[in-house]
Amino acid sequence: MNTTILLFLLQDGVTNGAIYALLGLALVLVFAVTRVILIPQGEFVTYGALSYAMLATGQVPGTVRLAVAMGIVAFGLDLFFARKALRARLVLRSAALNIAFPIALLAVTYAVAGPKTPIAVNIALSLLIVAAIGLFLYRIAFQPIAHTSVLVLLIASVGCHLALQGLGLVFFGAEGLRGPALSNVALTAGPLRFTGQSLAVYGLTIAFIIALWLFFGYSKTGKALRATAVNRLGARLVGIRTTLSGQIAFLLASVIGAISGILIVPITTLYYDTGFLIGLKGFIAAIIGGLVSYPLTAVAAILVGIVEAFSSFYASNFKEVIVFTLILPVLVLRSLAAPAVEEEKD
Amino acid sequence: MTQRLPLVIFAIVIAVIPFIPGIPPFWIVLLDNIGLAALVAMGLVLLTGVGGLTSFGQAAFCGFGAYTTAVLTTAYGVSPWLTLPASLLVSGIAAVLLGIVTVRLSGHYLPLGTIAWGIGLFYLFSKLEFLGRNDGISGIPPLSIGGFRMLSPDTIYYAIWIAVLIAAILTMNLLDSRTGRAIRALRRGHVAAEAFGVQTPRAKLLVFIYAAVLAGLSGWLYAHFQRAANPTPFGAQAGIEYLFIAVVGGAGYVWGAVLGAGIVVILKEVLQSYLPYIFGGQSQLETIVFGIMLVLLLQLAPSGVWPWLMSRLPFKPARKTPDTSLKLPARGRAPATSGVLLHIEKARKQFGGVVAVNDVSFEVNAREIVALIGPNGAGKSTTFNLITGVLTATSGKIFVLGKEVENAPPQEVVKLGVSRTFQHVKLVPDMTVLENVAIGAHLRGSSGAISSMLRLDRADEARLLAEAARQIERVGLSDQIDQLAGSLSLGQQRIVEIARALCVDPMLLLLDEPAAGLRHLEKQRLAALLRQLRDGGMSVLLVEHDMGFVMDLADRIVVLDFGTKIAEGTPAAIKANPDVIKAYLGAAA
């Protein structure tokens, strides 16, 4: 093997790894706040990417209708749970968030959708649509069972993944889609060519890592979010609004997922079910990071990306096998390093 | 044999179904699929519902079973029946290898780990040349007895359902045994089980292997039913579906697996055939409905359909009453008639910078009740955890009967005749008082998993239950013997813990706040029981906050404050000790 191939593989690995890092960060974020292991993270990726790709061809993606439908269900749940003390302000706020916002989104999407819509508008719309879905997903599926064990939340998470992936097929069809590039800038350094796309991937990943690390480590809101994860009741007693924390976490995760999707859809063709595998690789990174550490997750994600790039070069048939078995030695080391602690369950 | 009656009826119904005139052949295919899924789900019931270990990777074990027979029968021409042990063995060995790695994982790492290797194995199946890559292996011979070949769905039907029934019987037998109680205690954390000698890692590995072997059996049957094997049914999606089946049926119930398989397989069929009519020809619509239903189910009925159904039955299944005349031989041990039982020498425990126990030394003699008192946070429970091996001491030595314990694990400490109760009650709430107490006698039985499944353990089991019943009678809870431990008051649960500790046949009993939550009369009864135990030759070391109770009962008192021993002596001397008064009431003005 010569240096050029080595460099190419490394570059490829780092670019993919950066995407896994973004997803890994989102997973850590959601887990740290809500204890939900967010399997549907991959669907946020495909929803963001394919909504963007469809908007770019001038079509209205089905995801925006899903956002409206989920908003209506979320509003119904809000009304149902507040039925003992219905106050006008509460109802109005809920209606604004769950009904008015997605319907406005739907109206704007239908109004502006067309082959000539600027890329920036399409990106903004895709992000908003996925953000709304993420927010409502928490309200509908997880908020009612927020107090249960990690396991119950995990199974619910798998349920959400199944439903969202199935809906993805309905919205986007079985054919893969590719989106237009965000910019056509390109830099050349030795044998390597850096496209504006991959530079955007690096830049955004680094920005998110630093931002999340600062936010959770140093800001009051960030600490409040972490407190929610450790002890919901305790957090509520000191005045933290735990449902709001969960909503913020899902909002951030869905936006991060959608951004990752929009970043990669110009590079590779995405299918409605691609997100699951991409999300799982983010998982491997998140698990290596112990589901707590942002910098460690990012490093692990880059590592996963590089391992994947090299194994696809040397043993392309066994690429997935190698990447997914990578997790086993890590898990063993983790469990050896931190002997099982007694958990009070149920 | 009234307990076996529902089973016999079920078996007869299953046997008769194919003979119902006019039954559509398609229904039989569905029933075959239900049986296959039920086998896997039954393993998950034991693994997840009972043992608390969630696995999304069971489908991969089906794959091991199916591919083993596929390769052996097609490439080497081995007879299908001979491949059965091979299939079970291969899935079992795979489970040992994966289990050693994964069951050690705590909490949510375990399900994530199973997802990871589940997907990894799926890709392995679909890439290996000798497994036929994505196309798989076809032309697998059918099962046959003599000249009778099980080619059609209604002939292999019997093979499948006989397997289901046998698996159900073996699983129920296993759960209702010494090993089964150890497995059932796993879900509530390992500390309590280990305090009575249960080797929790081994118990976890055991259920993991058992679940994998059942999945392997299902895979073997599947291969001969489809007469082909390809990677698709052994992927992550299928693994998720099996877990779904177990949750729908009721993850803690053997028959929940069969019920869940029935509900899910039929539902899937209905959805697959009718949804396209309603929503146009799109595929995969059933997964949407599936996912939504899974979420709804967790919100509305998290424990599944089977327990819901059972609670609506007009009659309650009768419980067996143990024959208390059976004697369990006392544990072999050194006679402890006099002298020092427990000697603690400068025991120290630091958590980071906090010294929880600061070079504490004291002794407990034979036939003595020693109380360990002190304000909250004095290090009393930590001292207990050091003695019983739950925590390892930072420095210092602990001797039992003159022999140094040297940071032995809890399972070894209990063998020395030291048993304990917990400050925060650690019972299995959905097991009866009798079953909970019988865990205490774990080390005094010897039957393993295989003999339990085959019901060869009954003599051993009867003696264990008799001993448990005797100890329950001794602490005065005979009326509650068949109630679920979770339904008792907190005070009564503490007494159950004492009975469980007595089942060890200990020479030293460590009681952590036994009188908390008891009423006055109950405290008097407890004090009388402890005195009676002491007079019978047992020693007691107890932590307690009720000073009246302690002063009346203890022969000697050790006082801790901020991890340090500040006084030791008779109750009268302690009452007059100025340091003790200062520690409890603050400095005198």
Interface residues (C-beta under 8 A of the other chain):
Chain A: I37 I140 A141 P144 I145 T148 V150 L151 V152 L154 I155 A156 V158 G159 C160 H161 L162 A163 L164 Q165 G166 L167 L169 V170 L280 F283 I284 I287 L291 N317 F318 E320 V321 V323 F324 T325 I327 L328 L331 V332 R334 S335 L336 A338 A340 V341 E342 E343 E344 K345
Chain B: G52 T54 F56 V101 T102 R104 L105 S106 G107 H108 Y109 P111 L112 G113 I115 A116 W117 I119 G120 Y123 L124 K127 R187 R188 G189 H190 V191 I240 L243 F244 V247 Q282 S283 Q284 L285 E286 T287 I288 V289 F290 G291 I292 M293 L294 V295 L298 Q299 P302
